[in-house]
Amino acid sequence: MDTIRFGRLTISNVVAKEHLHLYDNYDLIMPHFVDQRHIDYDIGENNGLPVHVGHGSFGDVFRIRFTDGRCSDTKICIKEFTEKYGTKPEAIEEARKLLYLSDTGYVPVCFGLIEFTNQAINQNSFGVVQEFIGEGQTFHRFLRQSKNNISKADWISIAFQLAHGLDKFHDKRILVNDIKANNVVMYKRKQGHRLKYIDFGLASYRTGRTFHPPSEKLARLRHLAPEVRNGFRTNESTDVYSLGCLMREINVYGNIKDLLLISHMCTRDAPKMRLSARATKLLIENIVDE
């Protein structure tokens, strides 16, 4: 890390050298808050209601725009948190991760946070303002609508991007912890299909996390590694397990035997026997080179 200077004062003068590794760009990121008056919700032509483009356990996503004309050439949306999932620290942490990962090219652009005041219940709620990718089509929907219209080369490219993105996240010490088809969004470019990871509400930095839903519910979350479903902490190998589950889904539609083999190597029961995200990326790259 470059030494950060404040006049004659440097971090290395304040923090013992043996602790400097604890500080990097993530620790310096703080998303700014956008004034609620500076956004307008897009309104549906038929019902006159805000255009709703997504829903999850976290809350809802709506299409918006800035009233001052900013980002007029970029689609944007707001991810509004429910009271259960939308504390201020949680909203800030999700925005921080988007900002921190922005240089990977595999996350939406984050424009900041909005704090909504509900005077009726004397409680605030929060939203993350971010880029709206393509038409908001999740990978889950893309898989089920693709039928036989996607070439083998396209399927391999999609698998490569999934692994490449995760490798970049792991390089920056971010664990996604909840990789599944609904948390990836697809969009089209002249070069073919592209994707971005969109949900970092359960992601973590430098350390894993444990899940505490009722055991019967946790057992049904098959995209999570078996040890995570048994209450153990997440790590890079558990992300790779979830990545392998996506590879297996791709094979159902693309029928690519090499990709199926790679998915088996990602989803081995023994965590130490699983591939890394980087190794997964390189193996998929070799399929392309055949």
N, C-alpha and C positions, 0 to 999 in steps of 0.2 A: 504494500500500500504506500502511495506517495505521502510524504510528511505534510500535514496540513498546518499552515502557518497563520498565526494571528499576531501581526506586528512582529515583535521579537519572540513571542511565545509560540512554542510548537507543542503538539500533542506528546511528542517524545520527551519533552521536558516535564510534562505533567504526569504521564502514565509510565510506569516502570516498563522497560523494554520487554521483559518476559510476558507482559500482559497486552502488548500491542496487537497480537493476533486476534484478540477478542473484538477489535474494532475494525469495521470496514464500511463500505458505502451504505449497507443496509441500515446500520445504526444511525446514519446521518440523515436518512430520509424521513420527511414529515409532510404528508399530503396537505395541500391547502384546502380551505373550505370555500365553496362557491356560494354566493348570495342567491337565495331561492328566487329572488326577483329577476335574476338574469337568465332564467330558463322558462320555456313554455312547453307544455305537453302537446305532442301531435294528436289531433283529434280525428277519430274515424268519421268518414263521410256518411255512413249509414246510421250510426247510433249516437253520434255526438259525444262519445266517451273517449278518454285517452286510449291511444293505441297500445294494447297489451301484447307483448311479444314473447313472454316467457314466465314460467312459474316453477318454483321449487320449494323445498322445505325452508329455505332462507326467507322467502317472500315473493315479490313479483318484479318483472322488468317491463318498463314502458319506454316507448320512443319519445325523445324530447329534442329540443333545439335551443341554442343560445339566442336570447332576444337581441343581442348586440351584433349579430351576424358572424360571430366567431365560428370557425370550423364549418363554414357554410358548405364546403365541399366534402365534408365527412359526416356520415350518419352517426348519431350518438344516441345513447339510451341511459336510463338510470335504473340501477338495481336497488330497489327499496327493500329494506329488511323488516321482517316482522318484529314485534316487541320481544319475542322469545330469543331471536338470533341477532338482534340489532343493537347491541350495546355500543357505546362510543368506541371503546378500545377495540372491539372486534371489527367494526367498520374501518377504523384507522389501519388496523393490521392488514386487512384485505387490500386496501388501496396501496399500502406500502409495498406489498408483494408485487402488485401489478407494475408499480413504478420501478421497482428494483429489477424486475425481469423484462422491462420494456426493450432492452437491447438484444434480447434473444430472438425477437420477431415472432414469438409463438404465444403472445398474450395480447388482449385488446389494449389500445392506448387508454390510459387513465387520465381524466381531466380534473379529478378532485372529489371532494365529499360535499354533501348537502345535509344540513341539520334542519329537520322539520319540527316546529313547536306545536304541540297539541294542547292548547290552553284548557280545553274541556276536561282533560284527564291529568293535566299538569305533568306531562311526560313528553320527552323528545324522541324522535325516531330519526334514522339516518339512511342515506343512500349513497352509492358510489356512481359517479358520472363517468361513463366509459364509451369507447368506440362500439358501435353496433356493427357486427361483422356480417357482411353479405346480406342475406335475407333472414338471418337468425336460424338457419337450418342446423339442428344438432346432428351429430354423427349417427345417433340412434335413428333418427328419421331418414337420414341419407342412406343408411344401410338398407332400410326396408323399402325405399323407393327406387333403389338402384337397379334391381332386377338383373338383366344381363347387358346393361348399357355401358358398363365400366370395363375397360380393357385390363388385361393382366398387368401391363406397365403402370396403369393408373393406380391399381390396387397396391402394387409394390411401392409406388411413390407415396401413397397415403400412409402405409405402414412405416416407411422410412421417416416421414415427417413426425409421426407420433414418437418414434424412438429418438430422433434427433432433438426434438423439443425437450423431451424428458432428460436427455443427456445434458443439455444446456442448463436446465433447472438444477440438476444435481451438481454440476460444476459450480453453481452459485450457492450451494448448500441449502436449497429449497426442496422440501418433500411435498408432493401434491396431496398424498394420503387418500385421495378419493377419485382415482382415474376410472372413468366409465364413459360410455358412449354419449350420455346426456350432458357431460361436462366438456365436450369438444364440439366446436362449431365449424361448419364447412362453408367455403365460398369458392367461386370460380374465377380463374384468371385465364388469359390467353394461353399460358403455359400449362394449364390443367387445373386440377382440384388442389386447393390449399386449405389449411386448417389452423385453428388456434385453440388452446386450452382456455376455458372461460370462467371456471369456478375455483377460487382459491380460499373459500371460506374455512376449509378444514386444513389448509396447507400450513406448514410449519418451517421455521428457519433454524438450522443447525441441530435441532433435536426432533425426535419423533413425538407421536401422541398416542394415547389409548382411547378406545371407543367404549362408551358405557350405556348403550341402549339395552333394553331387556335381551337376555341371551337368545331367546327364540327369534327375535327380530334380527339380531346380529348374525345369527347362523344363516339367514336367508340372503345376506349381502355377499353373493358369490364372487363379486369382483374384488373383494378384499382377501388378502392372503389368509390361509387357515390359522396361522399363529395370531394374526390381528383379531380374527373372530373368536379366538380363545383368550383374548384380553391382553396380549403382549403389545409392546410399543412398536409403532411403525418405524421403518428405516428405508434405505434405498432399495433393498431387495423386495420389500413389500410393494413399493411403487412398480417395480419391474414385474412382479406377479400380476398386478392389475393391467399393466401394459400387455402382458402375454394373453390375458383374457380378451383384450381388444383384437389382438392378432388372430386369435381363434375365431372371433366373430367375422373378421375379414375373410378368413378362409372359407367360411360357410358360403359366402357369396362369390368369392374369387377363385376358389378351388386351386390354391397354390400350395403344393405339397411341402416345398421348402419353408414356406411361411408357417405352415402347421408345425413342422419340426422345431422351428425357432420358438413358437409359442409354447411347446412342451418344455423347452429348455428354460423358458422364463418362469414357468409355473410349477417347477419341481417342488415337492413338499419340503425338502431341506433347503432353507434359505441360502446357505453357503454354496449350494450347487447351482443356484440360478445365475443366469447371465447378468452382467451389468447393463445399464442403458446404452453405454458406449459400444459394448460388444454386440448388443442387439442391433444397433444402427449399422455397424460394420458388416454383420452377417447379411442384413437385408440389402445392403449396398452390393454385396457379392452376387445376390440374385439378379440384380439389375445388370451386372456386368457379364452374365452368362450369355 
